[in-house]
Amino acid sequence: MRWFFRLVFWFVVFCLVIFLVVILVPVKRSDPITVLPQDYKSPEGRGLYLALMADCAACHTAPGGKIYAGGQVVQSPFGPIYASNITPGKNGIAGWSLDDFRAVLRDGLRPDGTQLYPAMPYESYRKISDEDIFALYDYFMNSVKPVDEKVKQTNLIFPFNQRWGIRIWNWFAIPGKPGFRPRYGDALLDRGAYLVESLAHCGDCHTPRDILFRQSGLDASHPEFLTGQTLDDWSSPDLRGPDSSLARWSSEDIKLYLMSGRNRYSAAVGPMKLVIKDSLQYATPADIEAIVAYLEKIRMPGKPAQPVRDPDITTALLTGADPGMPPGARLYLDNCNACHRVDGKGAAEVFPELDGARLVNASDSSGLIRVILEGSRLPSTRIRPADLAMPGFAWRLNDEEAAELVNFLRTGWTNKAAPVTAADIAKVRAEPSAD
């Protein structure tokens, strides 16, 4: 048995050495990829545009607060994380150097050596070019109004409050070299890949997380990249699979959705509304074209699954309006039919389709339940300024009634999704959305 105790002893010593290294040895910042000239200047307006494409305001501006002054709550599986003040005020980024700013974006490392939680998407921002980092730094330091307000300190439970552990997580989650590497030999596709993988950080919401809570893949070379996940009770849909919504949409459908949050099939709900409102509606036509080209390029081969249900059965049921119809159908006629119609097709760019909708058929029904209970409002955008709204029905439907309606939607027309219970409704009702 002596060999066993020796093994245990040396294992403990090894773990102790690793612990001391993690605690005591400073984290090395990533070096610049491109050395910019001393007199380098960004094109006017470039920094603002990049901040919009990176969607900085969505996380760093609290509801009703001053822009970039922080305080917004970012929900994580480990507790609430409060976004920091990134204005050049004394409680923000005043005094930061360009190197400090770069280290935050690429390494998740504050100037004092504190590791940021990966709610800050440095997994993706690590690919941002030095020229774009310079433009962002110049914008935040010289064009953003300083705000000196302090934000609430993040205080997660043990062991997640031990930020030194994030350094170990980074060893497994973060690629060795920063920067974006063009791979398509096509300027349009490479631009689209750069935007999706870095600034727009689409993978943070649309890529599944593994057991270590890292993105399963950071580019299209990984088969799970952008294949969807459930995030904060919202189903972030698959963007690549043969049965995804994008596989059925035309290029123009995708462009219109990205620029306005709506198209002839669907409408943005949940976190995606903020992405449209605060970011993508401001993208140049060329950048939207590049994003769409990239998303279509990485689409997985295969044909969409064929419907296994006859939609005319549901349409006939609703059209007949028989008093003895199931309660879910009756609730649909009373509350939904005027906008979404008996065929579940809605109205293009106004009322989204329910037949075949990803929100309706998602494995996690929380998003659909939340929209029914709380309603939703489309973002007002430059090309579609009308902020059309759907009312919430929490005041009108009890848990049993809402479950009947949800189950009717999830099995109506060509839809085929698992049923929900009144308990599922009650759970969502008890946790109002911050949206």
C-alpha positions in Angstrom: 0.0 0.0 0.0 3.0 2.3 0.4 3.1 3.0 -3.3 -0.5 4.1 -3.1 0.2 6.7 -0.4 3.2 7.9 -2.3 1.1 8.4 -5.4 -1.5 10.3 -3.4 1.2 12.5 -1.8 2.7 13.4 -5.1 -0.7 14.0 -6.7 -1.5 16.5 -3.8 1.9 18.2 -4.3 1.3 18.5 -8.0 -2.2 20.0 -7.4 -0.7 22.4 -4.9 2.0 23.5 -7.3 -0.7 24.1 -10.1 -2.8 26.0 -7.6 0.1 28.3 -6.6 1.1 28.9 -10.2 -2.5 29.9 -11.1 -2.7 32.2 -8.0 0.7 33.8 -8.0 2.0 33.8 -11.6 0.5 36.8 -13.5 -1.5 35.9 -16.7 0.4 36.8 -19.8 -1.5 39.2 -22.1 -1.8 38.3 -25.8 0.6 40.3 -28.0 -0.7 42.5 -30.9 -1.0 40.6 -34.1 -0.4 43.7 -36.3 2.0 46.5 -35.2 0.2 49.7 -36.1 2.2 52.9 -37.0 2.6 55.5 -34.3 0.5 57.9 -36.3 -2.2 55.4 -37.2 -5.7 56.8 -37.2 -9.0 55.0 -37.8 -11.5 56.2 -40.4 -14.0 58.6 -38.9 -17.1 56.8 -37.5 -15.4 53.4 -37.6 -15.3 53.0 -33.9 -19.0 53.7 -33.4 -19.9 51.3 -36.2 -17.8 48.6 -34.7 -19.3 49.2 -31.2 -22.7 48.7 -32.8 -21.7 45.5 -34.6 -20.2 44.2 -31.4 -23.5 45.0 -29.6 -21.8 46.6 -26.7 -24.8 48.7 -25.6 -27.0 45.6 -25.1 -25.0 44.3 -22.2 -23.4 47.5 -20.9 -26.5 49.7 -20.7 -29.0 49.1 -18.0 -32.7 49.7 -18.6 -33.3 53.4 -18.2 -29.6 53.9 -17.6 -26.9 56.0 -19.4 -25.3 54.4 -22.4 -22.4 52.1 -21.7 -22.6 53.0 -17.9 -23.1 49.3 -17.0 -25.4 47.8 -14.5 -27.3 45.5 -16.9 -27.8 42.0 -15.4 -26.5 39.2 -17.5 -28.0 35.9 -16.3 -25.7 33.0 -16.1 -26.1 29.4 -14.9 -24.1 30.4 -11.8 -26.0 33.5 -10.9 -26.4 37.1 -12.0 -23.4 39.0 -13.5 -23.5 42.7 -13.6 -22.0 44.3 -16.7 -19.3 46.9 -16.1 -19.2 50.6 -16.8 -17.2 51.0 -20.0 -17.4 54.8 -20.3 -14.1 56.8 -19.8 -15.3 57.8 -16.3 -13.4 57.2 -13.1 -15.5 54.1 -12.4 -15.2 53.0 -16.0 -12.2 52.7 -18.2 -10.5 56.0 -17.5 -6.7 55.6 -17.7 -6.8 52.4 -19.6 -4.1 52.0 -22.3 -4.7 50.4 -25.6 -2.9 47.3 -24.3 -5.3 47.2 -21.4 -8.3 47.5 -23.7 -6.9 44.8 -26.0 -6.3 42.4 -23.0 -10.0 42.7 -22.0 -11.2 41.9 -25.5 -8.8 39.1 -26.2 -8.0 37.6 -22.8 -10.8 38.6 -20.6 -8.3 40.3 -18.4 -8.7 43.6 -16.6 -5.7 46.0 -16.1 -5.4 44.9 -12.4 -5.1 41.3 -13.5 -8.7 40.3 -12.6 -10.2 37.7 -14.8 -13.5 38.6 -16.3 -16.3 36.1 -16.4 -16.9 34.7 -19.9 -20.3 36.5 -20.0 -18.0 39.0 -21.6 -17.6 37.1 -25.0 -13.9 37.2 -25.2 -14.0 33.7 -26.7 -15.3 35.4 -29.8 -13.8 38.9 -29.4 -10.4 37.3 -29.4 -10.6 37.2 -33.2 -11.1 41.0 -33.6 -8.3 42.6 -35.6 -5.8 45.1 -34.1 -7.1 47.8 -36.4 -10.7 47.3 -35.2 -9.5 47.1 -31.5 -7.7 50.5 -32.0 -10.9 52.0 -33.5 -13.0 50.7 -30.6 -10.5 52.0 -28.1 -10.4 55.4 -29.8 -14.2 55.6 -29.8 -14.8 54.6 -26.2 -12.0 56.9 -24.9 -12.6 60.0 -27.0 -16.2 59.9 -28.2 -18.3 58.3 -25.4 -19.5 60.6 -22.6 -17.8 59.7 -19.2 -20.2 58.4 -16.5 -18.8 58.0 -13.0 -21.5 55.8 -11.6 -20.5 52.6 -9.9 -22.3 49.4 -10.8 -23.3 46.6 -8.5 -20.5 44.1 -7.9 -21.0 40.6 -9.1 -21.0 38.1 -6.2 -21.5 34.6 -7.3 -21.7 31.7 -4.9 -18.6 29.6 -4.0 -16.7 28.2 -5.9 -17.7 30.5 -8.9 -16.7 33.6 -7.0 -13.1 32.4 -7.2 -12.0 34.1 -10.3 -8.6 32.5 -10.4 -10.5 29.4 -11.6 -11.4 31.2 -14.8 -7.7 31.0 -15.8 -7.9 27.2 -15.7 -11.1 27.4 -17.7 -9.4 29.6 -20.3 -6.7 26.9 -20.8 -9.4 24.6 -22.2 -11.8 27.1 -23.8 -9.6 29.7 -25.5 -7.5 28.9 -28.6 -3.8 29.5 -28.4 -3.4 32.3 -30.9 -5.7 35.3 -31.2 -6.9 36.9 -34.4 -9.0 35.9 -37.4 -7.6 33.8 -40.2 -9.3 34.1 -43.6 -10.0 30.7 -45.0 -12.3 31.0 -48.0 -10.2 32.9 -50.6 -13.3 35.0 -51.1 -13.5 38.6 -49.6 -17.3 38.4 -49.1 -17.2 35.1 -47.3 -14.2 36.0 -45.2 -15.8 39.2 -44.2 -19.0 37.4 -43.2 -17.0 34.8 -41.2 -15.2 37.6 -39.4 -18.3 39.4 -38.5 -20.2 36.3 -37.3 -17.3 34.7 -35.4 -15.9 37.8 -33.8 -17.7 41.2 -33.5 -21.3 39.8 -33.7 -20.3 36.8 -31.5 -23.3 34.8 -32.8 -21.8 31.6 -31.4 -22.2 32.8 -27.8 -26.0 32.3 -28.2 -26.4 29.9 -31.1 -23.6 27.4 -30.3 -24.2 24.6 -27.7 -22.1 24.6 -24.6 -20.2 21.5 -23.5 -19.8 20.1 -20.0 -17.2 22.9 -19.3 -19.7 25.6 -20.5 -17.4 26.5 -23.3 -18.6 26.9 -26.9 -18.6 23.5 -28.6 -17.0 25.2 -31.6 -15.7 28.7 -32.6 -16.0 28.4 -36.4 -17.7 26.3 -39.0 -15.0 23.6 -38.9 -16.8 22.3 -35.9 -20.1 20.5 -36.7 -21.9 22.0 -33.7 -21.0 25.6 -34.4 -24.3 27.7 -34.6 -26.5 24.6 -34.2 -28.6 26.2 -31.4 -29.0 26.0 -27.7 -31.4 27.1 -24.9 -30.2 30.3 -23.2 -32.0 31.9 -20.3 -35.3 30.2 -21.1 -35.1 31.2 -24.8 -34.4 28.7 -27.6 -31.6 30.1 -29.8 -32.3 28.3 -33.0 -30.1 26.2 -35.2 -28.7 28.3 -38.0 -27.0 25.6 -40.0 -28.9 22.3 -40.0 -31.0 21.1 -43.0 -34.1 21.5 -40.9 -33.3 25.0 -39.6 -35.4 28.0 -40.5 -32.6 29.5 -42.6 -32.6 26.4 -44.8 -36.1 27.3 -45.8 -35.6 31.1 -46.1 -34.3 32.8 -49.2 -31.3 35.2 -49.0 -33.7 38.1 -49.0 -35.7 36.6 -46.2 -32.5 36.3 -44.1 -31.4 39.9 -44.9 -34.8 41.4 -44.0 -34.9 39.5 -40.7 -31.4 40.6 -39.7 -32.1 44.3 -40.6 -35.7 44.5 -39.2 -36.4 41.5 -37.0 -39.2 40.3 -39.2 -39.8 38.7 -42.6 -42.7 36.9 -44.3 -42.2 33.9 -41.9 -41.0 35.0 -38.6 -40.5 37.8 -36.0 -37.7 38.3 -33.5 -38.5 37.6 -29.8 -36.4 37.5 -26.6 -32.7 38.5 -26.7 -32.7 38.6 -30.5 -34.9 41.7 -30.5 -32.0 43.6 -28.7 -29.5 42.3 -31.3 -31.7 43.7 -34.1 -32.5 46.9 -32.3 -29.1 47.8 -30.9 -26.8 46.2 -33.5 -27.8 44.6 -36.8 -30.2 47.2 -38.0 -27.2 49.5 -38.3 -25.1 47.1 -40.4 -24.1 48.3 -43.9 -25.8 46.5 -46.8 -22.4 45.1 -47.7 -21.9 43.6 -44.2 -25.4 42.1 -44.2 -24.7 40.6 -47.6 -21.4 39.1 -46.2 -23.2 37.6 -43.2 -25.9 36.1 -45.3 -23.3 34.7 -47.7 -21.4 33.1 -44.9 -24.4 31.6 -43.2 -25.5 30.1 -46.5 -22.0 28.8 -47.2 -21.7 26.9 -43.9 -25.2 25.4 -44.2 -25.1 21.6 -43.7 -26.1 19.4 -46.6 -29.5 17.6 -46.5 -33.1 18.2 -47.2 -35.6 19.7 -44.6 -37.7 17.1 -42.9 -41.1 16.6 -44.6 -44.2 17.4 -42.5 -45.8 14.3 -41.0 -49.1 16.0 -40.3 -51.7 17.4 -42.6 -52.2 21.1 -41.9 -55.7 21.1 -43.4 -57.0 19.1 -40.5 -56.3 21.9 -38.1 -57.4 24.5 -40.5 -60.8 22.7 -41.0 -61.2 22.3 -37.2 -60.8 26.0 -36.7 -62.9 27.0 -39.7 -65.8 24.8 -38.5 -65.7 26.4 -35.0 -67.8 23.6 -33.6 -68.8 24.3 -30.0 -67.5 20.9 -29.0 -64.0 21.4 -30.3 -61.1 20.8 -27.9 -60.4 23.6 -25.4 -57.0 24.4 -27.0 -58.6 25.1 -30.3 -61.3 27.2 -28.8 -58.7 29.2 -26.9 -56.9 29.8 -30.2 -60.0 31.1 -31.9 -60.7 33.4 -28.9 -57.2 34.8 -28.5 -55.0 34.2 -31.6 -57.0 33.6 -34.7 -57.6 37.3 -35.6 -53.9 37.8 -36.2 -52.5 34.4 -37.0 -55.5 33.0 -38.9 -57.0 29.6 -39.1 -54.2 28.3 -41.3 -51.5 29.5 -38.8 -49.8 31.5 -41.5 -50.2 35.0 -40.0 -49.4 38.0 -42.2 -46.0 38.7 -43.8 -43.8 41.0 -41.8 -46.7 41.7 -39.3 -47.9 38.5 -37.6 -45.4 35.6 -37.8 -46.3 32.1 -38.9 -47.2 29.6 -36.2 -47.2 26.6 -38.5 -43.7 25.2 -38.6 -42.3 28.0 -36.4 -39.1 27.2 -34.5 -40.3 28.9 -31.4 -43.5 26.8 -31.4 -41.6 23.5 -32.1 -38.6 24.1 -29.8 -37.7 21.3 -27.4 -37.7 23.9 -24.6 -41.2 25.5 -24.6 -40.3 28.3 -22.2 -39.9 30.9 -25.0 -43.3 30.2 -26.4 -44.9 30.2 -23.0 -43.3 33.5 -22.2 -44.5 35.2 -25.4 -48.1 34.0 -24.7 -48.0 35.2 -21.1 -46.0 38.4 -21.5 -46.5 39.3 -25.1 -43.8 40.7 -27.3 -43.0 43.9 -29.2 -40.9 44.0 -32.4 -38.0 46.5 -32.5 -38.5 49.7 -34.4 -35.8 49.8 -37.1 -34.7 52.1 -39.8 -36.4 50.1 -42.6 -39.4 48.9 -40.5 -40.1 51.7 -38.0 -43.4 50.3 -36.7 -42.9 48.6 -33.4 -45.8 46.2 -33.7 -46.8 44.5 -30.5 -48.5 41.3 -29.4 -50.4 41.6 -26.0 -49.7 39.3 -23.1 -52.4 36.9 -21.9 -51.2 36.2 -18.4 -54.1 38.2 -17.0 -56.6 36.3 -19.1 -55.4 32.6 -19.1 -54.8 30.5 -16.0 -52.1 27.9 -16.0 -54.4 25.1 -17.2 -55.8 27.2 -20.1 -52.4 28.4 -21.2 -51.1 24.8 -21.2 -54.1 23.8 -23.4 -53.3 26.6 -25.8 -49.6 25.8 -26.0 -50.3 22.2 -26.6 -52.7 23.0 -29.4 -50.1 25.1 -31.0 -47.4 22.5 -30.6 -49.5 19.8 -32.3 -51.5 21.9 -34.7 -51.0 22.1 -38.5 -47.7 20.5 -39.3 -46.2 21.1 -35.8 -45.0 18.2 -33.8 -43.6 19.0 -30.3 -43.8 17.6 -26.8 -46.7 18.6 -24.6 -46.4 21.0 -21.6 -48.2 20.9 -18.3 -49.8 23.6 -16.1 -46.8 23.3 -13.9 -44.6 24.3 -16.8 -46.7 27.4 -17.3 -46.6 28.2 -13.6 -42.8 28.0 -13.6 -42.4 30.5 -16.4 -45.1 32.8 -14.9 -43.2 32.9 -11.6 -40.1 34.2 -13.3 -41.0 37.3 -15.3 -38.6 38.0 -18.1 -36.2 40.9 -17.9 -36.8 41.4 -21.6 
